[in-house]
Amino acid sequence: MAQTTISVRMDDKLKQQFDYVCNELGLSMSTAITMLAKKMAREKEIPFDVSMDPFFSHSNMSALNESIGQMRGGKTVTRTLDELDALADE
């Protein structure tokens, strides 16, 4: 089978972390990327969930900013269990 080369750009720290995990699994980075490509070609989808982190939702950021303001003002930051559950559901 003919071989081809691809080039991937990523942050140096991410590359180091990726290389470390691959080595721990006994894989090269090239093998790991080939495994990803084969799985995607076979299944016609990305093999993991791709979604926005709910931590950065508008309502959560508003609540965090409010809590930071209270903390900076010397007030105790409190949330009821219901409020925390509501934030977790977003």
Distance bins in CASP14 RR format, pairs under 12 A and 6 or more apart:
PFRMAT RR
TARGET T0000
AUTHOR 0000-0000-0000
RMODE 2
METHOD distances of the structure
MODEL  1
1 34 0 0 0 0 0 1 0 0 0 0 0
3 30 0 0 0 0 0 1 0 0 0 0 0
3 34 0 0 0 0 0 1 0 0 0 0 0
4 30 0 0 0 0 0 1 0 0 0 0 0
4 34 0 0 0 0 0 1 0 0 0 0 0
4 37 0 0 0 0 0 1 0 0 0 0 0
5 30 0 0 0 0 1 0 0 0 0 0 0
5 33 0 0 0 0 0 1 0 0 0 0 0
5 34 0 0 0 0 0 1 0 0 0 0 0
6 29 0 0 0 0 0 1 0 0 0 0 0
6 30 0 0 0 0 1 0 0 0 0 0 0
6 33 1 0 0 1 0 0 0 0 0 0 0
6 34 0 0 0 0 1 0 0 0 0 0 0
6 36 0 0 0 0 0 1 0 0 0 0 0
6 37 0 0 0 0 1 0 0 0 0 0 0
7 30 0 0 0 0 0 1 0 0 0 0 0
7 33 0 0 0 0 0 1 0 0 0 0 0
8 14 0 0 0 0 0 1 0 0 0 0 0
8 15 0 0 0 0 1 0 0 0 0 0 0
8 18 0 0 0 0 1 0 0 0 0 0 0
8 29 0 0 0 0 1 0 0 0 0 0 0
8 30 0 0 0 0 0 1 0 0 0 0 0
8 32 0 0 0 0 0 1 0 0 0 0 0
8 33 1 0 0 1 0 0 0 0 0 0 0
8 36 0 0 0 0 0 1 0 0 0 0 0
8 37 0 0 0 0 0 1 0 0 0 0 0
9 15 0 0 0 0 1 0 0 0 0 0 0
10 16 0 0 0 0 1 0 0 0 0 0 0
10 17 0 0 0 0 1 0 0 0 0 0 0
10 18 1 0 0 1 0 0 0 0 0 0 0
10 19 0 0 0 0 0 1 0 0 0 0 0
10 29 0 0 0 0 0 1 0 0 0 0 0
10 33 0 0 0 0 0 1 0 0 0 0 0
11 17 0 0 0 0 1 0 0 0 0 0 0
11 18 0 0 0 0 1 0 0 0 0 0 0
12 18 0 0 0 0 0 1 0 0 0 0 0
12 19 0 0 0 0 0 1 0 0 0 0 0
13 19 0 0 0 0 0 1 0 0 0 0 0
13 20 0 0 0 0 0 1 0 0 0 0 0
14 20 0 0 0 0 0 1 0 0 0 0 0
14 21 0 0 0 0 0 1 0 0 0 0 0
14 29 0 0 0 0 0 1 0 0 0 0 0
15 21 0 0 0 0 0 1 0 0 0 0 0
15 22 0 0 0 0 0 1 0 0 0 0 0
15 29 1 0 0 1 0 0 0 0 0 0 0
15 32 0 0 0 0 0 1 0 0 0 0 0
15 33 0 0 0 0 0 1 0 0 0 0 0
16 22 0 0 0 0 0 1 0 0 0 0 0
16 23 0 0 0 0 0 1 0 0 0 0 0
16 29 0 0 0 0 0 1 0 0 0 0 0
17 23 0 0 0 0 0 1 0 0 0 0 0
17 24 0 0 0 0 0 1 0 0 0 0 0
17 29 0 0 0 0 0 1 0 0 0 0 0
18 24 0 0 0 0 0 1 0 0 0 0 0
18 25 0 0 0 0 0 1 0 0 0 0 0
18 27 0 0 0 0 0 1 0 0 0 0 0
18 28 0 0 0 0 0 1 0 0 0 0 0
18 29 1 0 0 1 0 0 0 0 0 0 0
18 30 0 0 0 0 0 1 0 0 0 0 0
18 31 0 0 0 0 0 1 0 0 0 0 0
18 32 1 0 0 1 0 0 0 0 0 0 0
18 33 0 0 0 0 1 0 0 0 0 0 0
18 36 0 0 0 0 0 1 0 0 0 0 0
19 25 0 0 0 0 0 1 0 0 0 0 0
19 26 0 0 0 0 0 1 0 0 0 0 0
19 27 0 0 0 0 1 0 0 0 0 0 0
19 28 0 0 0 0 1 0 0 0 0 0 0
19 29 1 0 1 0 0 0 0 0 0 0 0
19 30 0 0 0 0 0 1 0 0 0 0 0
19 31 0 0 0 0 0 1 0 0 0 0 0
19 32 0 0 0 0 1 0 0 0 0 0 0
19 33 0 0 0 0 0 1 0 0 0 0 0
20 26 0 0 0 0 0 1 0 0 0 0 0
20 27 0 0 0 0 0 1 0 0 0 0 0
20 29 0 0 0 0 0 1 0 0 0 0 0
20 32 0 0 0 0 0 1 0 0 0 0 0
21 27 0 0 0 0 1 0 0 0 0 0 0
21 28 0 0 0 0 0 1 0 0 0 0 0
21 29 0 0 0 0 1 0 0 0 0 0 0
21 32 0 0 0 0 1 0 0 0 0 0 0
22 28 1 0 0 1 0 0 0 0 0 0 0
22 29 1 0 1 0 0 0 0 0 0 0 0
22 30 0 0 0 0 1 0 0 0 0 0 0
22 31 1 0 0 1 0 0 0 0 0 0 0
22 32 1 0 1 0 0 0 0 0 0 0 0
22 33 0 0 0 0 1 0 0 0 0 0 0
22 34 0 0 0 0 0 1 0 0 0 0 0
22 35 0 0 0 0 0 1 0 0 0 0 0
22 36 0 0 0 0 0 1 0 0 0 0 0
23 29 0 0 0 0 1 0 0 0 0 0 0
23 31 0 0 0 0 0 1 0 0 0 0 0
23 32 0 0 0 0 0 1 0 0 0 0 0
24 32 0 0 0 0 0 1 0 0 0 0 0
25 31 0 0 0 0 1 0 0 0 0 0 0
25 32 1 0 0 1 0 0 0 0 0 0 0
25 35 0 0 0 0 0 1 0 0 0 0 0
26 32 0 0 0 0 1 0 0 0 0 0 0
26 35 0 0 0 0 0 1 0 0 0 0 0
27 33 0 0 0 0 1 0 0 0 0 0 0
27 34 0 0 0 0 1 0 0 0 0 0 0
27 35 1 0 0 1 0 0 0 0 0 0 0
27 36 0 0 0 0 0 1 0 0 0 0 0
28 34 0 0 0 0 1 0 0 0 0 0 0
28 35 0 0 0 0 0 1 0 0 0 0 0
29 35 0 0 0 0 0 1 0 0 0 0 0
29 36 0 0 0 0 0 1 0 0 0 0 0
30 36 0 0 0 0 0 1 0 0 0 0 0
30 37 0 0 0 0 0 1 0 0 0 0 0
31 37 0 0 0 0 0 1 0 0 0 0 0
31 38 0 0 0 0 0 1 0 0 0 0 0
32 38 0 0 0 0 0 1 0 0 0 0 0
32 39 0 0 0 0 0 1 0 0 0 0 0
33 39 0 0 0 0 0 1 0 0 0 0 0
33 40 0 0 0 0 0 1 0 0 0 0 0
34 40 0 0 0 0 0 1 0 0 0 0 0
34 41 0 0 0 0 0 1 0 0 0 0 0
35 41 0 0 0 0 0 1 0 0 0 0 0
35 42 0 0 0 0 0 1 0 0 0 0 0
35 47 0 0 0 0 1 0 0 0 0 0 0
36 42 0 0 0 0 0 1 0 0 0 0 0
36 43 0 0 0 0 0 1 0 0 0 0 0
36 45 0 0 0 0 0 1 0 0 0 0 0
36 46 0 0 0 0 1 0 0 0 0 0 0
36 47 1 0 0 1 0 0 0 0 0 0 0
36 48 0 0 0 0 1 0 0 0 0 0 0
37 43 0 0 0 0 0 1 0 0 0 0 0
37 46 0 0 0 0 0 1 0 0 0 0 0
37 47 0 0 0 0 0 1 0 0 0 0 0
38 47 0 0 0 0 0 1 0 0 0 0 0
39 45 0 0 0 0 1 0 0 0 0 0 0
39 46 0 0 0 0 1 0 0 0 0 0 0
39 47 1 0 1 0 0 0 0 0 0 0 0
39 48 0 0 0 0 1 0 0 0 0 0 0
40 46 1 0 0 1 0 0 0 0 0 0 0
40 47 1 0 0 1 0 0 0 0 0 0 0
40 48 0 0 0 0 0 1 0 0 0 0 0
41 47 0 0 0 0 0 1 0 0 0 0 0
51 57 0 0 0 0 0 1 0 0 0 0 0
52 58 0 0 0 0 0 1 0 0 0 0 0
52 60 0 0 0 0 0 1 0 0 0 0 0
52 90 0 0 0 0 0 1 0 0 0 0 0
53 60 0 0 0 0 1 0 0 0 0 0 0
53 61 0 0 0 0 0 1 0 0 0 0 0
53 90 0 0 0 0 0 1 0 0 0 0 0
54 60 1 0 0 1 0 0 0 0 0 0 0
54 61 0 0 0 0 0 1 0 0 0 0 0
54 87 0 0 0 0 1 0 0 0 0 0 0
54 88 0 0 0 0 1 0 0 0 0 0 0
54 89 0 0 0 0 1 0 0 0 0 0 0
54 90 1 0 1 0 0 0 0 0 0 0 0
55 61 0 0 0 0 1 0 0 0 0 0 0
55 63 0 0 0 0 0 1 0 0 0 0 0
55 64 0 0 0 0 1 0 0 0 0 0 0
55 87 0 0 0 0 1 0 0 0 0 0 0
55 88 0 0 0 0 0 1 0 0 0 0 0
55 90 0 0 0 0 1 0 0 0 0 0 0
56 62 0 0 0 0 0 1 0 0 0 0 0
56 63 0 0 0 0 0 1 0 0 0 0 0
56 64 0 0 0 0 1 0 0 0 0 0 0
56 90 0 0 0 0 0 1 0 0 0 0 0
57 63 0 0 0 0 1 0 0 0 0 0 0
57 64 0 0 0 0 0 1 0 0 0 0 0
57 86 0 0 0 0 0 1 0 0 0 0 0
57 87 0 0 0 0 1 0 0 0 0 0 0
57 88 0 0 0 0 0 1 0 0 0 0 0
57 89 0 0 0 0 0 1 0 0 0 0 0
57 90 1 0 1 0 0 0 0 0 0 0 0
58 64 0 0 0 0 0 1 0 0 0 0 0
58 65 0 0 0 0 0 1 0 0 0 0 0
58 87 0 0 0 0 0 1 0 0 0 0 0
58 90 0 0 0 0 1 0 0 0 0 0 0
59 65 0 0 0 0 0 1 0 0 0 0 0
59 66 0 0 0 0 0 1 0 0 0 0 0
59 83 0 0 0 0 0 1 0 0 0 0 0
59 86 0 0 0 0 1 0 0 0 0 0 0
59 87 1 0 0 1 0 0 0 0 0 0 0
59 88 0 0 0 0 0 1 0 0 0 0 0
59 89 0 0 0 0 0 1 0 0 0 0 0
59 90 1 0 1 0 0 0 0 0 0 0 0
60 66 0 0 0 0 0 1 0 0 0 0 0
60 67 0 0 0 0 0 1 0 0 0 0 0
60 79 0 0 0 0 0 1 0 0 0 0 0
60 83 0 0 0 0 0 1 0 0 0 0 0
60 84 0 0 0 0 0 1 0 0 0 0 0
60 86 0 0 0 0 0 1 0 0 0 0 0
60 87 1 0 1 0 0 0 0 0 0 0 0
60 88 0 0 0 0 1 0 0 0 0 0 0
60 89 0 0 0 0 0 1 0 0 0 0 0
60 90 1 0 0 1 0 0 0 0 0 0 0
61 67 0 0 0 0 0 1 0 0 0 0 0
61 68 0 0 0 0 0 1 0 0 0 0 0
61 87 0 0 0 0 0 1 0 0 0 0 0
61 90 0 0 0 0 0 1 0 0 0 0 0
62 68 0 0 0 0 0 1 0 0 0 0 0
62 69 0 0 0 0 0 1 0 0 0 0 0
62 87 0 0 0 0 0 1 0 0 0 0 0
62 90 0 0 0 0 0 1 0 0 0 0 0
63 69 0 0 0 0 0 1 0 0 0 0 0
63 70 0 0 0 0 0 1 0 0 0 0 0
63 77 0 0 0 0 0 1 0 0 0 0 0
63 78 0 0 0 0 0 1 0 0 0 0 0
63 79 1 0 0 1 0 0 0 0 0 0 0
63 80 0 0 0 0 0 1 0 0 0 0 0
63 83 1 0 0 1 0 0 0 0 0 0 0
63 84 0 0 0 0 1 0 0 0 0 0 0
63 86 0 0 0 0 1 0 0 0 0 0 0
63 87 1 0 0 1 0 0 0 0 0 0 0
63 88 0 0 0 0 0 1 0 0 0 0 0
63 90 0 0 0 0 1 0 0 0 0 0 0
64 70 0 0 0 0 0 1 0 0 0 0 0
64 71 0 0 0 0 0 1 0 0 0 0 0
64 77 0 0 0 0 1 0 0 0 0 0 0
64 79 0 0 0 0 0 1 0 0 0 0 0
64 87 0 0 0 0 1 0 0 0 0 0 0
65 71 0 0 0 0 0 1 0 0 0 0 0
65 72 0 0 0 0 0 1 0 0 0 0 0
65 77 0 0 0 0 0 1 0 0 0 0 0
66 72 0 0 0 0 0 1 0 0 0 0 0
66 73 0 0 0 0 0 1 0 0 0 0 0
66 75 0 0 0 0 0 1 0 0 0 0 0
66 77 0 0 0 0 1 0 0 0 0 0 0
66 78 0 0 0 0 0 1 0 0 0 0 0
66 79 0 0 0 0 1 0 0 0 0 0 0
66 83 0 0 0 0 0 1 0 0 0 0 0
66 87 0 0 0 0 0 1 0 0 0 0 0
67 73 0 0 0 0 0 1 0 0 0 0 0
67 74 0 0 0 0 0 1 0 0 0 0 0
67 75 0 0 0 0 1 0 0 0 0 0 0
67 76 0 0 0 0 0 1 0 0 0 0 0
67 77 1 0 1 0 0 0 0 0 0 0 0
67 78 0 0 0 0 1 0 0 0 0 0 0
67 79 1 0 0 1 0 0 0 0 0 0 0
67 83 0 0 0 0 0 1 0 0 0 0 0
67 84 0 0 0 0 0 1 0 0 0 0 0
67 87 0 0 0 0 0 1 0 0 0 0 0
68 74 0 0 0 0 0 1 0 0 0 0 0
68 75 0 0 0 0 0 1 0 0 0 0 0
68 77 0 0 0 0 1 0 0 0 0 0 0
69 75 0 0 0 0 1 0 0 0 0 0 0
69 76 0 0 0 0 0 1 0 0 0 0 0
69 77 0 0 0 0 1 0 0 0 0 0 0
70 76 1 0 0 1 0 0 0 0 0 0 0
70 77 1 0 1 0 0 0 0 0 0 0 0
70 78 0 0 0 0 1 0 0 0 0 0 0
70 79 0 0 0 0 0 1 0 0 0 0 0
71 77 1 0 1 0 0 0 0 0 0 0 0
71 78 0 0 0 0 0 1 0 0 0 0 0
77 83 0 0 0 0 0 1 0 0 0 0 0
77 84 0 0 0 0 0 1 0 0 0 0 0
78 84 0 0 0 0 0 1 0 0 0 0 0
79 85 0 0 0 0 1 0 0 0 0 0 0
79 86 0 0 0 0 1 0 0 0 0 0 0
79 87 1 0 0 1 0 0 0 0 0 0 0
79 88 0 0 0 0 0 1 0 0 0 0 0
80 86 0 0 0 0 1 0 0 0 0 0 0
80 87 0 0 0 0 0 1 0 0 0 0 0
81 87 0 0 0 0 0 1 0 0 0 0 0
81 88 0 0 0 0 0 1 0 0 0 0 0
82 88 0 0 0 0 0 1 0 0 0 0 0
82 89 0 0 0 0 0 1 0 0 0 0 0
83 89 0 0 0 0 0 1 0 0 0 0 0
83 90 0 0 0 0 0 1 0 0 0 0 0
84 90 0 0 0 0 0 1 0 0 0 0 0
END
